[in-house]
Amino acid sequence: MSYERINAYHIMWLFVMFDLPTNTKKQKKDYTTFKKCLEKDGFTMHQFSIYIRFCGSLESANVHIKRVKSFMPPAGHVSIVMITDKQYGSIINLWGYVEPVKKLPKTPLQLELF
């Protein structure tokens, strides 16, 4: 569906999906800065490299798309998907069992020397 065909009064969701390199210190910094900029702009993490944001209209969505473009690092791949609230409502989320992290004892184990 092209953006022109979406009614300007529809409630929209933006999905930002990215794959950014983290081989050098600068790339790691760019990756962290990009994620922080997404969070500052109201995006929340859906999965590790997928952030989502609610937008009240097409105009609002376009503003946030421009912002994402402005803070994208020079290397990597970023995709932005815009869907309506109705389409978002039909998402099927499946979660598997996540084993709880075992906590270490607060006191260290005593070592006995012979």
N, CA, C and O of each residue as an XYZ file, in Angstrom:
456
protein
N       0.852     -1.170      0.000
C       0.000      0.000      0.000
C       0.896      1.231      0.000
O       1.760      1.365      0.867
N       0.704      2.122     -0.949
C       1.534      3.325     -1.003
C       1.068      4.313      0.053
O      -0.089      4.299      0.475
N       1.992      5.170      0.471
C       1.669      6.132      1.516
C       0.595      7.117      1.069
O      -0.172      7.613      1.894
N       0.533      7.403     -0.228
C      -0.454      8.350     -0.732
C      -1.880      7.820     -0.567
O      -2.825      8.594     -0.415
N      -2.023      6.507     -0.598
C      -3.359      5.912     -0.510
C      -3.853      5.808      0.926
O      -5.031      5.531      1.153
N      -2.973      6.025      1.896
C      -3.382      5.945      3.296
C      -4.012      7.268      3.682
O      -3.434      8.330      3.452
N      -5.182      7.206      4.262
C      -5.876      8.408      4.705
C      -5.047      9.115      5.758
O      -4.500      8.469      6.652
N      -4.946     10.414      5.667
C      -4.124     11.198      6.595
C      -4.635     11.109      8.028
O      -3.901     11.458      8.953
N      -5.850     10.660      8.242
C      -6.404     10.596      9.587
C      -6.254      9.221     10.227
O      -6.691      9.015     11.359
N      -5.644      8.284      9.518
C      -5.424      6.964     10.094
C      -4.376      7.034     11.192
O      -3.435      7.825     11.125
N      -4.549      6.215     12.177
C      -3.545      6.060     13.221
C      -2.489      5.107     12.673
O      -2.821      4.054     12.128
N      -1.228      5.474     12.816
C      -0.146      4.726     12.185
C       0.815      4.155     13.223
O       0.926      4.665     14.338
N       1.495      3.107     12.839
C       2.602      2.543     13.610
C       3.815      2.515     12.695
O       3.718      2.118     11.534
N       4.959      2.940     13.224
C       6.212      2.868     12.482
C       7.077      1.765     13.074
O       7.241      1.678     14.291
N       7.620      0.939     12.220
C       8.587     -0.089     12.603
C       9.923      0.321     11.990
O      10.018      0.518     10.779
N      10.944      0.447     12.816
C      12.297      0.717     12.335
C      13.111     -0.539     12.594
O      13.312     -0.944     13.739
N      13.574     -1.148     11.511
C      14.373     -2.378     11.601
C      15.761     -2.054     11.084
O      15.910     -1.429     10.034
N      16.771     -2.475     11.817
C      18.120     -2.089     11.415
C      19.135     -3.184     11.668
O      18.984     -4.031     12.548
N      20.176     -3.127     10.856
C      21.338     -4.001     10.983
C      22.541     -3.093     10.792
O      22.879     -2.725      9.668
N      23.183     -2.736     11.890
C      24.299     -1.802     11.859
C      25.582     -2.526     12.258
O      25.570     -3.350     13.173
N      26.688     -2.223     11.578
C      27.951     -2.877     11.925
C      28.471     -2.395     13.282
O      28.250     -1.249     13.676
N      29.166     -3.291     13.986
C      29.744     -2.955     15.294
C      31.175     -3.498     15.389
O      31.583     -4.009     16.431
N      31.916     -3.384     14.310
C      33.274     -3.932     14.274
C      34.303     -3.011     14.910
O      35.266     -3.482     15.515
N      34.110     -1.707     14.781
C      35.077     -0.757     15.332
C      34.435      0.009     16.490
O      33.224     -0.064     16.703
N      35.265      0.744     17.233
C      34.738      1.555     18.332
C      33.759      2.607     17.816
O      32.721      2.854     18.429
N      34.099      3.226     16.679
C      33.210      4.239     16.108
C      31.878      3.635     15.695
O      30.830      4.235     15.932
N      31.901      2.460     15.085
C      30.654      1.810     14.686
C      29.816      1.441     15.901
O      28.593      1.569     15.867
N      30.455      0.984     16.974
C      29.725      0.673     18.210
C      29.093      1.929     18.787
O      27.960      1.895     19.267
N      29.825      3.040     18.740
C      29.296      4.311     19.235
C      28.117      4.761     18.375
O      27.097      5.206     18.901
N      28.256      4.645     17.033
C      27.165      5.006     16.121
C      25.922      4.161     16.389
O      24.805      4.676     16.377
N      26.115      2.870     16.629
C      25.017      1.951     16.927
C      24.288      2.390     18.199
O      23.060      2.477     18.226
N      25.061      2.664     19.246
C      24.470      3.083     20.527
C      23.758      4.417     20.385
O      22.659      4.594     20.911
N      24.373      5.358     19.679
C      23.761      6.670     19.471
C      22.450      6.534     18.699
O      21.463      7.188     19.035
N      22.436      5.692     17.671
C      21.222      5.485     16.878
C      20.093      4.953     17.750
O      18.969      5.451     17.680
N      20.382      3.943     18.572
C      19.350      3.381     19.449
C      18.847      4.421     20.448
O      17.647      4.502     20.708
N      19.757      5.215     21.007
C      19.353      6.250     21.964
C      18.505      7.327     21.296
O      17.556      7.832     21.896
N      18.839      7.677     20.067
C      18.039      8.661     19.326
C      16.635      8.124     19.049
O      15.657      8.866     19.138
N      16.535      6.838     18.712
C      15.219      6.232     18.509
C      14.392      6.324     19.791
O      13.219      6.694     19.752
N      15.002      5.991     20.914
C      14.295      6.029     22.192
C      13.896      7.459     22.560
O      12.801      7.676     23.079
N      14.768      8.435     22.298
C      14.442      9.839     22.564
C      13.266     10.295     21.717
O      12.480     11.144     22.141
N      13.143      9.727     20.510
C      12.066     10.105     19.601
C      10.778      9.329     19.868
O       9.828      9.431     19.092
N      10.732      8.563     20.946
C       9.499      7.887     21.322
C       9.360      6.457     20.866
O       8.304      5.856     21.060
N      10.388      5.891     20.267
C      10.345      4.492     19.839
C      10.646      3.595     21.036
O      11.407      3.965     21.930
N      10.037      2.410     21.039
C      10.329      1.420     22.068
C      10.808      0.141     21.387
O      10.417     -0.169     20.262
N      11.663     -0.593     22.099
C      12.221     -1.804     21.526
C      11.160     -2.900     21.477
O      10.557     -3.240     22.495
N      10.941     -3.447     20.288
C      10.029     -4.579     20.103
C      10.835     -5.874     20.114
O      10.441     -6.860     20.738
N      11.956     -5.857     19.422
C      12.956     -6.916     19.448
C      14.305     -6.217     19.413
O      14.350     -4.988     19.351
N      15.398     -6.956     19.451
C      16.708     -6.323     19.568
C      16.974     -5.269     18.505
O      17.492     -4.204     18.840
N      16.655     -5.504     17.275
C      16.924     -4.525     16.218
C      15.647     -4.042     15.550
O      15.659     -3.632     14.390
N      14.547     -4.093     16.290
C      13.268     -3.593     15.785
C      12.664     -2.692     16.848
O      12.400     -3.122     17.971
N      12.451     -1.442     16.477
C      11.830     -0.469     17.367
C      10.517     -0.016     16.747
O      10.406      0.088     15.526
N       9.516      0.254     17.593
C       8.207      0.661     17.087
C       7.784      1.963     17.752
O       8.224      2.298     18.852
N       6.905      2.697     17.041
C       6.386      3.949     17.570
C       4.988      4.174     17.037
O       4.709      3.928     15.864
N       4.117      4.643     17.906
C       2.755      5.012     17.555
C       2.756      6.443     17.024
O       3.419      7.318     17.580
N       2.015      6.672     15.951
C       1.845      8.021     15.398
C       0.354      8.254     15.174
O      -0.343      7.384     14.653
N      -0.125      9.412     15.564
C      -1.546      9.722     15.462
C      -2.032     10.016     14.063
O      -3.240     10.020     13.823
N      -1.121     10.265     13.127
C      -1.534     10.596     11.760
C      -0.385     10.334     10.793
O       0.743     10.059     11.200
N      -0.694     10.424      9.526
C       0.312     10.255      8.491
C       1.349     11.376      8.567
O       2.540     11.139      8.364
N       0.895     12.596      8.860
C       1.817     13.722      8.969
C       2.813     13.494     10.097
O       4.004     13.759      9.937
N       2.336     13.008     11.227
C       3.209     12.716     12.360
C       4.209     11.618     11.992
O       5.387     11.711     12.335
N       3.748     10.596     11.305
C       4.631      9.506     10.885
C       5.731     10.031      9.972
O       6.889      9.636     10.106
N       5.382     10.910      9.052
C       6.380     11.471      8.134
C       7.435     12.288      8.875
O       8.605     12.274      8.493
N       7.035     13.001      9.931
C       7.985     13.758     10.746
C       8.994     12.814     11.383
O      10.193     13.092     11.384
N       8.516     11.702     11.923
C       9.410     10.755     12.605
C      10.286      9.993     11.603
O      11.419      9.632     11.925
N       9.780      9.749     10.411
C      10.594      9.121      9.365
C      11.765     10.042      9.014
O      12.897      9.578      8.872
N      11.500     11.331      8.874
C      12.572     12.292      8.575
C      13.601     12.318      9.698
O      14.800     12.416      9.437
N      13.139     12.230     10.957
C      14.073     12.231     12.082
C      14.972     11.004     12.059
O      16.179     11.108     12.282
N      14.381      9.834     11.787
C      15.183      8.604     11.730
C      16.233      8.734     10.635
O      17.386      8.351     10.832
N      15.847      9.263      9.496
C      16.802      9.462      8.404
C      17.927     10.399      8.828
O      19.073     10.221      8.415
N      17.609     11.390      9.645
C      18.613     12.386     10.025
C      19.664     11.840     10.979
O      20.799     12.318     10.962
N      19.327     10.849     11.816
C      20.331     10.319     12.739
C      20.807      8.915     12.385
O      21.416      8.237     13.213
N      20.532      8.478     11.164
C      21.042      7.186     10.718
C      22.552      7.257     10.539
O      23.050      8.210      9.939
N      23.295      6.272     11.046
C      24.746      6.274     10.850
C      25.114      6.051      9.386
O      24.292      5.585      8.597
N      26.359      6.388      9.026
C      26.754      6.269      7.624
C      26.810      4.830      7.108
O      26.634      4.599      5.913
N      27.054      3.864      7.994
C      27.140      2.462      7.576
C      25.965      1.676      8.135
O      25.439      2.001      9.200
N      25.562      0.648      7.416
C      24.491     -0.220      7.904
C      23.251     -0.144      7.044
O      23.229      0.488      5.988
N      22.214     -0.812      7.534
C      20.965     -0.926      6.795
C      19.805     -0.638      7.740
O      19.695     -1.248      8.803
N      18.945      0.289      7.350
C      17.763      0.636      8.146
C      16.545      0.559      7.238
O      16.550      1.104      6.134
N      15.498     -0.123      7.705
C      14.229     -0.192      6.978
C      13.140      0.379      7.875
O      13.123      0.131      9.081
N      12.236      1.142      7.280
C      11.112      1.711      8.020
C       9.829      1.207      7.375
O       9.628      1.354      6.170
N       8.973      0.618      8.182
C       7.693      0.106      7.702
C       6.595      0.879      8.417
O       6.642      1.047      9.635
N       5.602      1.351      7.657
C       4.475      2.076      8.229
C       3.221      1.226      8.030
O       2.912      0.817      6.911
N       2.505      0.966      9.117
C       1.258      0.201      9.015
C       0.165      0.920      9.789
O       0.447      1.725     10.676
N      -1.078      0.625      9.449
C      -2.203      1.238     10.155
C      -2.431      0.530     11.487
O      -1.927     -0.568     11.720
N      -3.194      1.178     12.346
C      -3.512      0.589     13.643
C      -4.288     -0.712     13.472
O      -4.110     -1.652     14.246
N      -5.139     -0.764     12.468
C      -5.917     -1.982     12.200
C      -4.977     -3.128     11.815
O      -5.148     -4.249     12.294
N      -3.996     -2.865     10.963
C      -3.024     -3.878     10.589
C      -2.193     -4.309     11.793
O      -1.886     -5.490     11.955
N      -1.835     -3.344     12.634
C      -1.052     -3.647     13.836
C      -1.844     -4.575     14.758
O      -1.273     -5.451     15.407
N      -3.144     -4.377     14.811
C      -3.991     -5.201     15.668
C      -4.047     -6.662     15.255
O      -4.443     -7.512     16.052
N      -3.655     -6.969     14.018
C      -3.703     -8.366     13.560
C      -2.362     -9.080     13.709
O      -2.208    -10.205     13.233
N      -1.386     -8.440     14.364
C      -0.083     -9.077     14.580
C      -0.248    -10.254     15.530
O      -0.957    -10.165     16.532
N       0.401    -11.333     15.208
C       0.420    -12.504     16.086
C       1.801    -12.580     16.718
O       2.797    -12.759     16.017
N       1.864    -12.446     18.032
C       3.127    -12.528     18.766
C       3.197    -13.875     19.466
O       2.248    -14.285     20.133
N       4.314    -14.558     19.313
C       4.544    -15.841     19.966
C       5.788    -15.710     20.840
O       6.833    -15.252     20.380
N       5.669    -16.107     22.075
C       6.802    -16.059     22.985
C       7.072    -17.451     23.515
O       6.163    -18.141     23.977
N       8.306    -17.850     23.446
C       8.713    -19.122     24.018
C       9.099    -18.928     25.475
O       9.165    -17.802     25.969
N       9.349    -20.019     26.142
C       9.750    -19.991     27.543
C      11.185    -19.498     27.638
O      12.066    -19.982     26.928
N      11.409    -18.546     28.507
C      12.754    -18.042     28.761
C      13.153    -18.503     30.144
O      12.491    -18.198     31.136
N      14.251    -19.245     30.194
C      14.715    -19.771     31.473
C      15.210    -18.626     32.354
O      15.998    -17.797     31.897
N      14.762    -18.567     33.607
C      15.206    -17.473     34.478
C      16.708    -17.560     34.741
O      17.292    -18.642     34.793
N      17.307    -16.393     34.904
C      18.734    -16.320     35.183
C      18.975    -16.756     36.618
O      18.309    -16.289     37.541
N      19.937    -17.659     36.797
C      20.252    -18.129     38.144
C      21.057    -17.056     38.860
O      22.043    -16.542     38.332
N      20.622    -16.729     40.065
C      21.318    -15.712     40.843
C      22.460    -16.356     41.620
O      22.335    -17.457     42.158
N      23.562    -15.641     41.660
C      24.706    -16.104     42.424
C      24.459    -15.839     43.907
O      23.766    -14.886     44.261
N      25.022    -16.675     44.769
C      24.850    -16.415     46.197
C      25.492    -15.078     46.577
O      26.504    -14.673     46.004
N      24.880    -14.403     47.557
C      25.385    -13.095     47.970
C      26.747    -13.203     48.649
O      27.587    -12.314     48.508
N      26.957    -14.263     49.364
C      28.247    -14.439     50.037
C      29.090    -15.404     49.214
O      28.567    -16.385     48.686
N      30.367    -15.142     49.100
C      31.208    -16.054     48.322
C      31.347    -17.399     49.010
O      31.294    -17.499     50.236
N      31.526    -18.423     48.201
C      31.747    -19.746     48.758
C      33.124    -19.771     49.412
O      34.076    -19.181     48.903
N      33.217    -20.459     50.540
C      34.488    -20.501     51.272
C      35.412    -21.523     50.647
O      34.997    -22.638     50.332
N      36.651    -21.145     50.470
C      37.658    -22.017     49.902
C      38.498    -22.569     51.039
O      38.985    -21.817     51.884
N      38.664    -23.874     51.059
C      39.437    -24.509     52.122
C      40.748    -25.016     51.542
O      40.749    -25.770     50.569
N      41.842    -24.613     52.123
C      43.170    -25.038     51.679
C      43.698    -26.111     52.620
O      43.488    -26.038     53.831
N      44.387    -27.112     52.063
C      44.956    -28.168     52.890
C      46.417    -27.962     53.089
O      47.066    -28.760     53.765
